[in-house]
Amino acid sequence: MNTKMNQSINVGVDTGKFQLEIYIRPLDIYFTVTNDDKGINEAIKEVKKHKPEQVILNSMLRDGVMWEAPKAAN
């Protein structure tokens, strides 16, 4: 009997002016990156490894403009 349960991988991103805090659940992975193109691309590369079902990004403004993921996210 297979008692192993499949759990969805979910990512939460807490945004700040200078850094992003990323938590991957239920893997209990936590890391931070700078809130600039370089840091965002690092985060995307790391998150993609885990093939999350969803990524939850809290609302934020960056210099008065809504943040957009760089083209590397596609």
N, CA, C and O of each residue as an XYZ file, in Angstrom:
296
protein
N       0.836     -1.177      0.000
C       0.000      0.000      0.000
C       0.884      1.245      0.000
O       1.821      1.351      0.791
N       0.581      2.175     -0.886
C       1.378      3.395     -0.998
C       0.787      4.459     -0.090
O      -0.307      4.961     -0.349
N       1.500      4.803      0.969
C       0.997      5.807      1.915
C       1.597      7.180      1.666
O       1.260      8.143      2.356
N       2.489      7.275      0.679
C       3.105      8.570      0.373
C       2.076      9.480     -0.300
O       1.446      9.102     -1.288
N       1.918     10.674      0.248
C       0.972     11.628     -0.312
C       1.723     12.613     -1.198
O       2.805     13.082     -0.846
N       1.141     12.918     -2.340
C       1.719     13.952     -3.193
C       1.286     15.307     -2.661
O       0.094     15.555     -2.481
N       2.235     16.169     -2.412
C       1.937     17.507     -1.921
C       2.292     18.512     -2.994
O       3.325     18.390     -3.654
N       1.440     19.503     -3.168
C       1.695     20.570     -4.119
C       2.825     21.442     -3.616
O       2.925     21.720     -2.421
N       3.675     21.874     -4.532
C       4.743     22.806     -4.204
C       4.193     24.211     -4.421
O       3.693     24.531     -5.499
N       4.287     25.033     -3.408
C       3.825     26.411     -3.463
C       4.953     27.342     -3.047
O       5.754     27.017     -2.171
N       5.002     28.497     -3.685
C       6.051     29.471     -3.410
C       5.407     30.777     -2.976
O       4.495     31.280     -3.632
N       5.887     31.317     -1.872
C       5.456     32.626     -1.419
C       6.606     33.606     -1.559
O       7.743     33.304     -1.198
N       6.296     34.788     -2.088
C       7.321     35.816     -2.266
C       6.874     37.065     -1.518
O       5.852     37.670     -1.842
N       7.658     37.439     -0.513
C       7.404     38.665      0.240
C       8.333     39.720     -0.329
O       9.554     39.570     -0.310
N       7.741     40.780     -0.833
C       8.543     41.787     -1.515
C       8.896     42.945     -0.607
O       8.099     43.364      0.233
N      10.073     43.443     -0.784
C      10.536     44.631     -0.092
C      11.226     45.531     -1.086
O      11.509     45.114     -2.209
N      11.496     46.728     -0.702
C      12.108     47.681     -1.618
C      13.467     47.187     -2.117
O      13.817     47.401     -3.278
N      14.230     46.529     -1.245
C      15.588     46.136     -1.612
C      15.804     44.631     -1.726
O      16.814     44.198     -2.279
N      14.867     43.821     -1.209
C      15.060     42.379     -1.303
C      13.728     41.647     -1.423
O      12.672     42.184     -1.087
N      13.803     40.410     -1.910
C      12.664     39.511     -1.993
C      12.953     38.332     -1.078
O      14.046     37.767     -1.108
N      11.977     37.966     -0.271
C      12.101     36.799      0.598
C      11.226     35.713      0.008
O      10.028     35.913     -0.193
N      11.824     34.563     -0.270
C      11.124     33.489     -0.956
C      11.084     32.258     -0.068
O      12.089     31.853      0.517
N       9.880     31.666      0.018
C       9.693     30.449      0.811
C       9.016     29.411     -0.065
O       7.974     29.679     -0.663
N       9.612     28.219     -0.142
C       9.059     27.131     -0.939
C       8.506     26.081      0.018
O       9.241     25.478      0.800
N       7.208     25.880     -0.064
C       6.489     24.989      0.835
C       5.976     23.790      0.066
O       5.526     23.985     -1.063
N       6.001     22.619      0.552
C       6.353     22.149      1.887
C       7.818     21.741      2.025
O       8.181     21.046      2.974
N       8.653     22.166      1.094
C      10.062     21.767      1.134
C      10.866     22.498      2.201
O      12.012     22.138      2.471
N      10.277     23.514      2.802
C      10.921     24.299      3.855
C      12.229     24.927      3.367
O      13.247     24.906      4.060
N      12.173     25.484      2.160
C      13.324     26.189      1.579
C      13.036     27.682      1.670
O      11.988     28.151      1.227
N      13.972     28.418      2.246
C      13.833     29.863      2.405
C      15.116     30.526      1.932
O      16.215     30.110      2.301
N      14.968     31.567      1.104
C      16.144     32.329      0.691
C      15.732     33.744      0.323
O      14.555     34.021      0.092
N      16.704     34.628      0.271
C      16.447     36.009     -0.121
C      17.338     36.353     -1.318
O      18.427     35.806     -1.495
N      16.836     37.271     -2.119
C      17.596     37.804     -3.244
C      17.372     39.309     -3.276
O      16.429     39.821     -2.671
N      18.231     39.999     -3.973
C      18.044     41.437     -4.127
C      16.865     41.703     -5.056
O      16.586     40.921     -5.966
N      16.191     42.799     -4.818
C      15.033     43.163     -5.633
C      15.504     44.009     -6.826
O      15.222     45.203     -6.929
N      16.223     43.340     -7.707
C      16.659     43.946     -8.960
C      16.665     42.833    -10.006
O      16.388     41.678     -9.686
N      16.975     43.172    -11.230
C      16.914     42.167    -12.299
C      17.771     40.939    -12.001
O      17.343     39.811    -12.244
N      18.969     41.149    -11.480
C      19.861     40.026    -11.176
C      19.248     39.106    -10.120
O      19.210     37.889    -10.301
N      18.768     39.689     -9.014
C      18.176     38.888     -7.947
C      16.910     38.179     -8.388
O      16.686     37.022     -8.033
N      16.083     38.863     -9.158
C      14.839     38.259     -9.645
C      15.145     37.070    -10.548
O      14.499     36.027    -10.446
N      16.123     37.224    -11.425
C      16.496     36.101    -12.293
C      17.056     34.925    -11.494
O      16.798     33.771    -11.836
N      17.824     35.202    -10.428
C      18.322     34.135     -9.547
C      17.151     33.395     -8.911
O      17.140     32.165     -8.856
N      16.164     34.152     -8.432
C      14.999     33.550     -7.785
C      14.226     32.679     -8.766
O      13.822     31.566     -8.428
N      14.019     33.180     -9.974
C      13.281     32.413    -10.984
C      13.994     31.104    -11.281
O      13.359     30.054    -11.381
N      15.309     31.165    -11.422
C      16.093     29.953    -11.708
C      15.931     28.917    -10.585
O      15.730     27.732    -10.854
N      16.018     29.367     -9.340
C      15.886     28.455     -8.197
C      14.471     27.895     -8.077
O      14.288     26.698     -7.858
N      13.489     28.751     -8.220
C      12.092     28.319     -8.065
C      11.704     27.319     -9.151
O      11.017     26.338     -8.865
N      12.129     27.549    -10.379
C      11.789     26.650    -11.488
C      12.234     25.212    -11.237
O      11.585     24.275    -11.702
N      13.336     25.027    -10.504
C      13.856     23.682    -10.206
C      12.810     22.823     -9.508
O      12.810     21.600     -9.653
N      11.925     23.454     -8.757
C      10.977     22.727     -7.917
C       9.598     22.582     -8.551
O       8.710     21.964     -7.964
N       9.412     23.145     -9.740
C       8.167     23.032    -10.507
C       6.929     23.305     -9.640
O       6.087     22.426     -9.457
N       6.831     24.519     -9.114
C       5.705     24.820     -8.214
C       4.362     24.832     -8.939
O       4.273     25.128    -10.130
N       3.335     24.503     -8.183
C       1.968     24.580     -8.702
C       1.522     26.034     -8.771
O       0.811     26.434     -9.693
N       1.946     26.818     -7.788
C       1.600     28.235     -7.802
C       2.676     29.059     -7.103
O       3.403     28.574     -6.236
N       2.747     30.324     -7.515
C       3.640     31.293     -6.892
C       2.775     32.456     -6.452
O       2.050     33.041     -7.257
N       2.851     32.789     -5.177
C       2.058     33.879     -4.633
C       2.981     35.056     -4.376
O       3.901     34.977     -3.561
N       2.726     36.140     -5.076
C       3.536     37.349     -4.981
C       2.666     38.438     -4.394
O       1.627     38.781     -4.957
N       3.089     38.989     -3.253
C       2.268     40.056     -2.674
C       2.398     41.318     -3.510
O       3.384     41.505     -4.223
N       1.407     42.170     -3.418
C       1.399     43.415     -4.200
C       2.509     44.330     -3.738
O       2.867     44.363     -2.561
N       3.036     45.058     -4.672
C       4.056     46.043     -4.341
C       4.153     47.060     -5.453
O       3.729     46.822     -6.584
N       4.708     48.174     -5.112
C       5.022     49.187     -6.111
C       6.521     49.370     -6.130
O       7.171     49.326     -5.086
N       7.060     49.570     -7.280
C       8.499     49.795     -7.427
C       8.645     51.130     -8.142
O       8.338     51.243     -9.329
N       9.104     52.114     -7.436
C       9.211     53.469     -7.971
C       7.874     53.951     -8.517
O       7.822     54.653     -9.527
N       6.786     53.564     -7.837
C       5.458     54.011     -8.226
C       4.844     53.243     -9.387
O       3.770     53.604     -9.868
N       5.514     52.189     -9.840
C       5.021     51.402    -10.972
C       4.921     49.950    -10.534
O       5.797     49.453     -9.826
N       3.860     49.264    -10.949
C       3.742     47.839    -10.605
C       4.915     47.072    -11.170
O       5.341     47.320    -12.298
N       5.441     46.137    -10.388
C       6.574     45.297    -10.780
C       6.179     44.341    -11.870
O       5.083     43.781    -11.836
N       7.044     44.141    -12.834
C       6.840     43.144    -13.874
C       8.041     42.224    -13.880
O       9.181     42.674    -13.762
N       7.782     40.930    -14.020
C       8.878     39.971    -14.081
C       9.686     40.196    -15.349
O       9.122     40.530    -16.391
N      11.000     40.018    -15.272
C      11.821     40.175    -16.474
C      11.506     39.075    -17.482
O      10.920     38.052    -17.126
N      11.884     39.279    -18.712
C      11.570     38.333    -19.784
C      12.099     36.930    -19.509
O      11.572     35.966    -20.064
N      13.123     36.783    -18.670
C      13.681     35.462    -18.360
C      12.658     34.576    -17.675
O      12.833     33.358    -17.641
N      11.594     35.148    -17.129
C      10.575     34.366    -16.432
C       9.739     33.554    -17.408
O       9.105     32.578    -17.008
N       9.725     33.929    -18.655
C       8.885     33.235    -19.653
C       9.520     31.975    -20.146
O       8.944     31.280    -20.983
